[in-house]
Amino acid sequence: MASAEDDKPIFSSRADDLDLRESIDQFVVGLAERVDRLQDADGAGRLQELAQLAGTLALESASIGFEPLSRCAERVHQSAREGQPRDAHALLIELSHLAQRVRRGHRGSL
């Protein structure tokens, strides 16, 4: 059973950085589409594409302060790269949940 902590919005640790506000906004607005692409690659068994997309998401989310999302995306990347589709799929489910929490934390979406 999920705890209340598992449903709390996730905010960028760099939200106070005025130079990143627009980048954070753009990232969060495009996040649902990115997760869709990850899920499409997973569903089609395209592990190389899944690894590439997840690796890019991990780097970008870390750079703008979404560390929990970054760590999970990195784990999806590693599993897909190592040819472990079941592990990658399970982690992608977790990543999708984290992405929803990031979107809930985005300004104006609460």
C-alpha positions as CSV (number, residue, x, y, z in Angstrom):
1,M,0.0,0.0,0.0
2,A,1.3,3.4,-0.9
3,S,2.0,5.9,1.8
4,A,0.8,9.6,1.8
5,E,4.5,10.4,1.2
6,D,4.4,8.5,-2.1
7,D,1.7,10.9,-3.4
8,K,3.2,14.2,-2.3
9,P,4.0,16.7,-5.1
10,I,7.6,16.9,-6.1
11,F,9.2,20.3,-6.5
12,S,12.4,21.2,-8.2
13,S,15.2,21.8,-5.7
14,R,16.3,24.6,-8.0
15,A,12.9,26.3,-8.2
16,D,14.3,29.5,-6.6
17,D,16.9,29.9,-9.4
18,L,15.4,32.6,-11.6
19,D,17.6,31.6,-14.5
20,L,16.0,28.1,-14.5
21,R,12.3,29.0,-14.1
22,E,11.6,28.9,-17.9
23,S,13.5,25.7,-18.3
24,I,11.7,24.1,-15.4
25,D,8.3,25.2,-16.8
26,Q,9.2,23.8,-20.3
27,F,10.5,20.6,-18.8
28,V,7.3,19.9,-16.7
29,V,5.0,20.9,-19.5
30,G,6.6,18.4,-21.9
31,L,7.0,15.7,-19.3
32,A,3.8,13.8,-20.1
33,E,4.7,13.5,-23.7
34,R,8.2,12.3,-22.8
35,V,6.7,9.6,-20.5
36,D,4.4,8.6,-23.4
37,R,7.5,8.1,-25.6
38,L,9.2,6.0,-22.9
39,Q,6.1,3.9,-22.5
40,D,5.7,3.4,-26.3
41,A,9.4,2.2,-26.6
42,D,8.8,-0.1,-23.6
43,G,5.6,-1.5,-25.1
44,A,7.2,-2.2,-28.4
45,G,10.2,-3.8,-26.8
46,R,12.6,-1.2,-28.2
47,L,15.1,-1.4,-25.3
48,Q,17.8,0.6,-27.0
49,E,15.4,3.5,-27.6
50,L,14.1,3.2,-24.0
51,A,17.6,3.4,-22.7
52,Q,18.4,6.4,-24.7
53,L,15.2,8.3,-23.8
54,A,15.5,7.4,-20.1
55,G,19.2,8.4,-20.0
56,T,18.4,11.8,-21.6
57,L,15.5,12.3,-19.1
58,A,17.8,11.4,-16.2
59,L,20.4,14.0,-17.2
60,E,17.9,16.8,-17.9
61,S,15.8,16.2,-14.7
62,A,19.0,16.2,-12.6
63,S,20.1,19.5,-14.2
64,I,17.0,21.3,-13.2
65,G,16.5,19.8,-9.7
66,F,14.2,16.9,-10.0
67,E,16.5,14.4,-8.4
68,P,14.0,11.6,-7.5
69,L,12.9,11.6,-11.2
70,S,16.5,11.6,-12.3
71,R,17.5,8.7,-10.1
72,C,14.5,6.6,-11.4
73,A,15.1,7.5,-15.0
74,E,18.8,6.4,-14.6
75,R,17.6,3.1,-13.2
76,V,15.3,2.6,-16.2
77,H,18.2,3.5,-18.5
78,Q,20.5,0.9,-16.8
79,S,17.9,-1.9,-16.9
80,A,17.1,-1.2,-20.6
81,R,20.7,-1.0,-21.5
82,E,21.5,-4.3,-19.7
83,G,18.7,-6.0,-21.6
84,Q,16.3,-6.4,-18.6
85,P,12.9,-5.6,-20.0
86,R,10.9,-6.7,-17.0
87,D,13.0,-4.6,-14.6
88,A,12.9,-1.7,-17.0
89,H,9.1,-2.0,-17.3
90,A,8.6,-2.1,-13.5
91,L,10.9,1.0,-13.1
92,L,9.0,2.8,-15.8
93,I,5.8,2.4,-13.9
94,E,7.6,4.0,-10.9
95,L,8.9,6.7,-13.2
96,S,5.4,7.4,-14.5
97,H,4.2,7.9,-10.9
98,L,7.0,10.2,-10.1
99,A,6.3,12.2,-13.3
100,Q,2.7,12.7,-12.1
101,R,4.0,14.0,-8.8
102,V,6.3,16.4,-10.5
103,R,3.4,17.7,-12.6
104,R,1.3,18.1,-9.5
105,G,4.1,20.2,-7.9
106,H,4.4,22.5,-10.9
107,R,3.3,26.0,-10.2
108,G,-0.3,26.6,-11.0
109,S,-1.2,22.9,-11.2
110,L,-2.0,22.2,-7.6
